[in-house]
Structure formats: C-alpha cells, structure tokens
Amino acid sequence: PRHSRNRASRPRVPHASLVSALRRTAYPRIELMGDAVLLSLSIPIAREEMERVPILVVARGESFLTLSSGDADLREVETVGIPPVGFGVEMTCVLLGAVFRRYEQVIGVVESQARELEEDPVRGGMQGFFERTFRLKNELFALKADLWRLRGILESVADGRIVLAGLPMEQRKRLRLLADDVEYAHDTVEEIREGLISL
C-alpha cells in the first residue's frame, strides 16, 4: 500500500509484515513482536458477493492501532468500560468477538443464497445456476479457511500457547468459548458447502 513504509515506522511494524497483512489475499494470523501483538484479520462484509477487507491490529500495553487497506467499518465495536490499563490487549479481544459476529452475518447471507439455489436451480437458466454455484463455493471455501485460522488464533491465546501480556484469566475463558462458537460456524459452512456440491 502507498505510504505504508512511513506508517510502519511509527508503530515499529516491519514493512514486510504491514504489506503482507493488508493484501486482499491475507489470512488471519497472530504473532508477537517484542511486547506487541500483531494480528492480521479479514473483515467479511455481507453483500451480494462477499467482500473481505484485511486489517492489521497492533496492540501493546495501553496502545491499540488498526490499519486497513479498505473500509472495514468497525463502528459497532464498543470501547466503553474497557480499563486503560491493558487497553490494547482487552481491545484486541473485543475486536475478535466483533469480527466473529461479522462472520455470522455473512454465513447467514450465504446460507440464504444456497437455499435459493436449492429451491430454484433453473432461475436465470443453467448458465446462471453454474455461475452462482461456482461463486458461492469459492466464498464458502474462503469462509471455511478464515474460520479455521481464526479458531486457531483464539485457541492459541486461550490455552496460553501465545501469551498476551496482561490478559486476565477471565478473558482467556471467554476466548475459549468464542473458539467453540467459531468451530460450530466452521462446521456450518462445511455443511452448506457439501449441500451445494450435491446439487
């Protein structure tokens, strides 16, 4: 992205990490850089065709920074009540929950589209049917991959394999429950995909 080298110098994020995280093909991952957390996420947007907006989260102590190459529209993320001490880590956890809620919205849209294909496969002709089916399969594949990686991030933090300094035990328990929800969503996406394959 343009000017990314200049931005990377301020939060001390390696330029290569910044460019990689903000590509459209970026996938969810987490890494530690000293006492900072770098979290790459894709924010799904529920439209006629699913869009994924990559963001990079940099959290350290009371600091929390998000960078994006597009409009991720995260206005619903609630910051009220988060204590200043450890704000960065707490906010990271809040954001993970908000991102999962976005995935749930997108899954609902994709599930409705798949149901329409099952009920009326010849609407728009066979060519239209194959095009819509192909697009949905690709979207489901991307959703499934993102959810699998998101679950891995949540489990790694909840289990302590990735240590976020200052993360309370109660928050780790919430992340464990969220990981279970993500796993259920992953299985739901797989069921929708298998239904499409059987058409």
TIGUMAR-11954 format. One line per field, with one value per residue: residue in one letter; chain; y, x, z of N, C-alpha, C, O in turn. Coordinates in steps of 0.05 Angstrom, whole numbers. Example, Ala and Ser with C-alpha at 12.3 -4.5 7.8 and 13.67 -1.06 7.14 Angstrom:
2
resn: A:S
chain: A:A
n.north: -114:-45
n.east: 264:257
n.up: 156:142
ca.north: -90:-21
ca.east: 246:273
ca.up: 156:143
c.north: -66:1
c.east: 264:258
c.up: 156:157
o.north: -66:23
o.east: 285:268
o.up: 169:161
***
This chain:
199
resn: P:R:H:S:R:N:R:A:S:R:P:R:V:P:H:A:S:L:V:S:A:L:R:R:T:A:Y:P:R:I:E:L:M:G:D:A:V:L:L:S:L:S:I:P:I:A:R:E:E:M:E:R:V:P:I:L:V:V:A:R:G:E:S:F:L:T:L:S:S:G:D:A:D:L:R:E:V:E:T:V:G:I:P:P:V:G:F:G:V:E:M:T:C:V:L:L:G:A:V:F:R:R:Y:E:Q:V:I:G:V:V:E:S:Q:A:R:E:L:E:E:D:P:V:R:G:G:M:Q:G:F:F:E:R:T:F:R:L:K:N:E:L:F:A:L:K:A:D:L:W:R:L:R:G:I:L:E:S:V:A:D:G:R:I:V:L:A:G:L:P:M:E:Q:R:K:R:L:R:L:L:A:D:D:V:E:Y:A:H:D:T:V:E:E:I:R:E:G:L:I:S:L
chain: A:A:A:A:A:A:A:A:A:A:A:A:A:A:A:A:A:A:A:A:A:A:A:A:A:A:A:A:A:A:A:A:A:A:A:A:A:A:A:A:A:A:A:A:A:A:A:A:A:A:A:A:A:A:A:A:A:A:A:A:A:A:A:A:A:A:A:A:A:A:A:A:A:A:A:A:A:A:A:A:A:A:A:A:A:A:A:A:A:A:A:A:A:A:A:A:A:A:A:A:A:A:A:A:A:A:A:A:A:A:A:A:A:A:A:A:A:A:A:A:A:A:A:A:A:A:A:A:A:A:A:A:A:A:A:A:A:A:A:A:A:A:A:A:A:A:A:A:A:A:A:A:A:A:A:A:A:A:A:A:A:A:A:A:A:A:A:A:A:A:A:A:A:A:A:A:A:A:A:A:A:A:A:A:A:A:A:A:A:A:A:A:A:A:A:A:A:A:A
n.north: -24:46:93:60:46:91:93:45:56:85:53:16:-30:-82:-67:-106:-141:-108:-96:-148:-163:-128:-142:-164:-218:-235:-275:-294:-287:-289:-257:-247:-190:-171:-138:-128:-143:-170:-174:-202:-196:-214:-177:-196:-175:-172:-177:-178:-205:-234:-194:-184:-149:-133:-124:-98:-106:-74:-81:-59:-57:-1:16:14:0:2:-16:-10:-30:-16:0:-21:-13:-11:9:-11:-34:-35:7:27:22:-9:-18:30:9:-41:-35:-44:-101:-119:-93:-118:-169:-155:-138:-185:-214:-181:-187:-240:-238:-212:-251:-288:-260:-259:-313:-325:-296:-323:-374:-366:-354:-402:-435:-413:-428:-483:-487:-463:-479:-470:-417:-361:-391:-447:-432:-387:-412:-446:-407:-378:-419:-434:-386:-383:-429:-416:-373:-398:-432:-395:-372:-417:-429:-381:-382:-428:-413:-369:-394:-423:-382:-361:-406:-413:-368:-372:-420:-407:-415:-375:-320:-265:-208:-188:-205:-222:-280:-290:-267:-301:-347:-330:-325:-378:-399:-370:-391:-442:-427:-408:-455:-484:-451:-458:-512:-508:-478:-516:-555:-527:-521:-574:-586:-554:-578:-626:-612
n.east: 16:7:49:59:108:122:82:92:137:123:89:128:125:148:160:150:115:71:55:43:1:-40:-57:-106:-111:-95:-92:-122:-79:-33:20:76:114:165:140:93:31:16:-36:-68:-126:-185:-239:-302:-353:-421:-451:-482:-442:-391:-345:-279:-244:-179:-146:-97:-79:-46:-24:-5:7:-25:-36:-69:-78:-106:-98:-118:-131:-177:-247:-266:-306:-317:-350:-386:-358:-349:-321:-329:-321:-276:-218:-163:-113:-78:-108:-98:-92:-142:-177:-163:-184:-239:-246:-237:-283:-322:-308:-319:-375:-387:-373:-413:-458:-447:-447:-501:-523:-499:-519:-573:-571:-552:-595:-634:-614:-620:-675:-694:-663:-661:-672:-657:-632:-589:-536:-531:-542:-497:-456:-470:-469:-414:-390:-410:-388:-334:-335:-351:-309:-268:-289:-290:-235:-217:-245:-225:-172:-180:-203:-158:-124:-153:-155:-100:-87:-123:-107:-57:-13:3:24:-8:12:-13:-65:-125:-146:-201:-215:-188:-218:-265:-248:-238:-290:-309:-278:-301:-351:-334:-315:-363:-389:-353:-363:-416:-410:-383:-423:-461:-431:-423:-476:-483:-448:-473:-515
n.up: 0:-12:18:61:83:112:150:177:205:250:288:293:262:221:153:114:141:147:93:76:111:95:45:-2:-4:45:105:168:223:279:314:357:372:404:459:435:401:339:296:244:206:168:151:140:94:88:29:-37:-65:-27:8:30:77:92:154:199:265:317:380:444:511:535:485:422:356:291:224:157:89:65:73:132:169:229:268:305:346:413:460:510:579:579:614:623:636:605:560:504:497:518:482:435:443:446:394:365:379:354:301:293:298:251:214:226:206:151:140:147:103:60:69:59:4:-16:-4:-37:-87:-83:-81:-128:-177:-233:-243:-280:-317:-337:-344:-311:-262:-256:-253:-206:-169:-171:-154:-101:-79:-79:-43:3:11:23:69:103:108:132:181:204:214:247:291:308:324:368:402:412:442:484:508:524:493:459:490:514:543:605:598:627:664:661:613:579:585:562:509:497:497:454:414:410:389:340:317:311:274:231:220:203:156:126:121:90:44:28:16:-29:-65:-74:-107
ca.north: 0:71:106:40:46:114:85:23:66:96:32:-2:-55:-86:-60:-131:-151:-89:-101:-175:-163:-112:-153:-176:-248:-241:-293:-289:-298:-273:-260:-228:-175:-160:-137:-120:-164:-163:-191:-198:-207:-206:-169:-202:-156:-186:-164:-198:-221:-228:-178:-187:-125:-140:-104:-105:-96:-73:-76:-61:-43:15:25:-3:13:-14:-6:-24:-20:-11:8:-45:-3:-25:28:-25:-43:-20:11:37:3:-22:-2:40:-10:-65:-29:-56:-129:-122:-84:-139:-190:-144:-137:-213:-220:-166:-199:-265:-231:-206:-277:-299:-246:-268:-341:-323:-288:-345:-396:-359:-356:-431:-445:-404:-445:-510:-486:-454:-481:-462:-388:-348:-410:-465:-418:-371:-430:-454:-384:-372:-441:-432:-363:-390:-449:-402:-357:-417:-442:-373:-371:-440:-425:-359:-390:-448:-399:-353:-412:-429:-358:-360:-428:-408:-348:-383:-442:-397:-421:-348:-305:-236:-197:-173:-216:-235:-308:-289:-262:-325:-365:-321:-332:-407:-402:-359:-411:-462:-416:-407:-482:-490:-436:-472:-537:-499:-471:-541:-568:-512:-527:-601:-585:-543:-598:-647:-602
ca.east: 0:21:57:59:134:121:64:104:159:112:84:151:117:164:146:141:91:49:46:32:-24:-61:-64:-133:-109:-84:-108:-119:-56:-24:48:86:138:172:116:69:16:8:-59:-79:-153:-201:-266:-321:-376:-444:-463:-489:-418:-376:-321:-262:-226:-158:-137:-75:-81:-21:-32:17:0:-49:-39:-85:-78:-115:-92:-134:-129:-204:-266:-275:-330:-318:-363:-402:-340:-355:-297:-337:-318:-250:-199:-140:-91:-82:-128:-91:-99:-171:-189:-158:-204:-265:-246:-240:-312:-336:-301:-335:-403:-388:-373:-440:-476:-441:-456:-530:-528:-491:-538:-598:-565:-551:-623:-647:-604:-632:-704:-699:-638:-661:-677:-635:-620:-568:-510:-532:-540:-469:-440:-477:-459:-385:-383:-416:-369:-309:-339:-352:-281:-253:-301:-281:-207:-214:-256:-206:-149:-189:-205:-131:-115:-168:-146:-72:-87:-138:-91:-32:9:12:19:-13:18:-35:-91:-136:-156:-229:-216:-179:-241:-284:-237:-242:-318:-311:-266:-321:-371:-322:-314:-390:-393:-337:-377:-440:-401:-377:-449:-473:-414:-430:-502:-480:-434:-493:-536
ca.up: 0:-14:43:83:96:131:173:192:223:275:308:292:249:197:128:101:155:141:66:75:125:83:19:-3:0:72:121:197:238:302:321:378:365:430:477:419:387:311:290:217:204:146:160:118:91:76:6:-57:-66:-3:6:54:80:110:174:217:292:332:408:464:536:533:457:404:329:269:197:137:61:56:94:148:183:255:287:326:367:437:477:536:601:578:632:610:640:588:540:479:497:521:458:416:449:438:365:356:381:334:275:290:292:222:200:229:188:124:137:144:76:42:73:44:-25:-22:-3:-62:-109:-80:-86:-155:-191:-261:-245:-295:-336:-326:-343:-287:-240:-252:-244:-178:-152:-171:-136:-73:-69:-73:-19:26:15:36:97:119:114:152:207:215:224:270:314:317:339:394:419:420:463:507:520:534:474:453:515:512:569:618:591:650:661:654:584:565:585:541:483:494:489:427:396:406:371:313:307:303:249:211:212:189:129:112:114:67:20:19:3:-56:-82:-81:-126
c.north: 25:82:86:40:69:106:64:33:75:74:11:-30:-59:-81:-85:-142:-134:-95:-128:-176:-149:-120:-165:-206:-255:-259:-287:-302:-278:-278:-240:-215:-159:-161:-129:-145:-153:-184:-184:-211:-199:-201:-176:-182:-171:-169:-186:-217:-214:-213:-182:-164:-133:-117:-115:-91:-96:-64:-79:-44:-28:24:4:12:-7:0:-22:-12:-14:-2:-16:-38:-18:-7:14:-35:-24:-17:21:15:-12:-6:7:21:-35:-61:-44:-85:-134:-114:-105:-161:-181:-145:-165:-222:-207:-178:-224:-259:-224:-232:-290:-286:-256:-297:-342:-316:-311:-369:-391:-362:-386:-443:-437:-421:-473:-509:-479:-455:-471:-432:-375:-367:-426:-450:-401:-388:-438:-432:-378:-394:-440:-409:-370:-410:-435:-386:-375:-427:-421:-371:-393:-437:-403:-368:-410:-434:-381:-370:-419:-406:-358:-382:-423:-389:-359:-404:-432:-404:-395:-331:-275:-224:-181:-183:-231:-263:-308:-284:-286:-346:-357:-327:-362:-412:-392:-378:-433:-453:-415:-435:-491:-476:-449:-497:-530:-492:-496:-555:-554:-519:-555:-602:-574:-563:-619:-638:-613
c.east: 17:26:60:86:134:105:78:125:148:105:106:143:135:148:135:116:67:37:32:4:-47:-67:-92:-133:-98:-103:-103:-94:-48:6:56:111:146:148:91:57:10:-13:-69:-106:-165:-229:-285:-344:-398:-457:-472:-466:-401:-351:-305:-243:-204:-151:-114:-79:-54:-29:-8:9:-26:-54:-53:-87:-88:-108:-107:-129:-156:-222:-277:-300:-334:-331:-378:-384:-342:-329:-304:-333:-292:-230:-175:-116:-96:-102:-123:-99:-129:-185:-186:-179:-232:-268:-250:-270:-328:-332:-317:-364:-407:-389:-401:-460:-472:-450:-486:-537:-522:-510:-564:-594:-564:-579:-638:-639:-617:-662:-711:-674:-638:-668:-652:-621:-597:-541:-509:-530:-512:-452:-445:-466:-428:-376:-387:-396:-342:-312:-339:-325:-265:-263:-290:-252:-202:-223:-237:-182:-156:-192:-178:-119:-127:-158:-118:-71:-100:-122:-64:-8:21:4:16:-9:-6:-63:-103:-146:-185:-232:-207:-202:-261:-274:-240:-271:-323:-300:-285:-343:-360:-321:-342:-397:-378:-352:-403:-433:-396:-403:-462:-457:-420:-457:-501:-468:-454:-514:-531
c.up: 0:14:66:97:118:155:190:211:250:296:309:282:225:172:115:114:149:113:64:88:111:54:20:2:27:87:151:209:260:306:342:367:389:449:462:406:359:304:262:215:177:156:137:118:76:54:-13:-62:-42:-9:32:55:100:129:189:243:305:361:426:488:533:504:440:377:309:243:177:109:49:79:109:165:209:276:309:349:390:454:505:557:600:594:616:612:623:566:513:477:499:495:435:419:441:408:353:357:360:306:272:285:263:206:202:210:159:120:133:115:56:44:58:14:-33:-23:-28:-86:-107:-88:-115:-172:-220:-265:-258:-314:-323:-324:-317:-262:-234:-243:-215:-160:-149:-152:-107:-62:-62:-47:5:32:31:65:114:127:135:180:220:228:248:295:326:333:367:413:429:443:488:522:530:516:463:477:509:540:580:612:616:644:651:624:568:564:564:513:477:485:460:406:390:387:342:301:297:276:226:201:196:160:113:104:90:41:10:6:-25:-75:-91:-100:-154
o.north: 25:81:94:34:65:112:65:20:74:75:-8:-50:-40:-90:-85:-152:-144:-97:-130:-188:-156:-105:-175:-217:-278:-258:-277:-326:-255:-301:-219:-229:-137:-182:-123:-165:-132:-208:-161:-235:-179:-218:-162:-173:-181:-150:-210:-242:-190:-218:-184:-160:-138:-94:-140:-67:-117:-42:-98:-20:-40:39:-20:34:-30:24:-47:11:-7:3:-30:-57:-36:-9:25:-44:-1:-38:22:-8:-27:18:-7:18:-49:-80:-54:-93:-150:-128:-108:-171:-196:-152:-169:-235:-218:-179:-230:-274:-229:-234:-302:-300:-261:-303:-358:-328:-317:-382:-409:-372:-393:-460:-453:-428:-485:-528:-488:-434:-464:-423:-378:-360:-419:-455:-401:-380:-438:-436:-373:-388:-443:-413:-364:-408:-442:-385:-368:-431:-428:-367:-389:-443:-407:-362:-410:-441:-379:-362:-420:-411:-354:-377:-429:-392:-355:-405:-448:-399:-393:-329:-262:-230:-164:-171:-250:-269:-325:-295:-291:-360:-374:-334:-369:-429:-403:-380:-443:-468:-421:-438:-504:-488:-451:-502:-544:-500:-498:-567:-567:-523:-559:-617:-584:-566:-630:-654:-607
o.east: 39:9:62:87:146:113:76:130:162:115:104:152:138:125:112:98:45:13:11:-15:-70:-81:-100:-153:-92:-127:-82:-89:-55:15:43:128:137:137:70:70:-1:-8:-79:-109:-157:-241:-284:-354:-393:-471:-470:-470:-396:-337:-317:-227:-210:-150:-111:-83:-40:-40:8:5:-47:-73:-50:-98:-80:-111:-110:-124:-158:-212:-295:-313:-351:-324:-382:-395:-336:-318:-286:-340:-286:-226:-166:-100:-116:-113:-142:-111:-140:-204:-203:-189:-248:-289:-264:-280:-347:-350:-328:-377:-428:-404:-411:-477:-491:-461:-496:-556:-538:-516:-575:-612:-573:-585:-654:-656:-623:-671:-731:-663:-617:-669:-630:-601:-588:-526:-489:-517:-503:-434:-426:-456:-418:-358:-370:-388:-330:-293:-327:-318:-251:-247:-281:-245:-187:-209:-233:-173:-141:-185:-174:-105:-113:-154:-111:-55:-90:-124:-50:15:45:-20:35:-25:-17:-82:-91:-154:-192:-250:-217:-205:-273:-290:-244:-275:-338:-310:-287:-352:-374:-325:-344:-409:-388:-353:-410:-447:-402:-404:-473:-469:-422:-461:-514:-476:-451:-530:-547
o.up: 11:31:89:121:139:178:214:232:270:318:323:292:209:170:105:101:146:110:51:77:114:40:41:11:32:83:158:205:260:303:345:355:394:453:474:401:356:304:258:223:165:169:116:139:54:59:-7:-64:-37:-28:54:36:123:121:192:244:305:364:424:486:529:498:444:376:309:240:181:106:26:101:99:174:212:300:330:369:388:462:522:553:619:588:598:593:627:556:501:457:485:487:419:399:429:397:334:339:349:290:250:270:252:187:183:198:145:98:117:104:38:24:46:0:-55:-39:-38:-103:-128:-100:-125:-179:-230:-287:-249:-325:-302:-306:-303:-242:-211:-226:-200:-138:-127:-136:-90:-39:-42:-31:26:55:49:84:137:150:154:200:244:250:267:316:350:353:387:436:452:461:510:547:543:524:457:484:499:558:567:621:624:621:635:611:546:544:551:495:454:466:445:384:367:370:323:277:276:258:203:177:178:141:89:82:72:20:-15:-14:-43:-98:-113:-110:-172
***
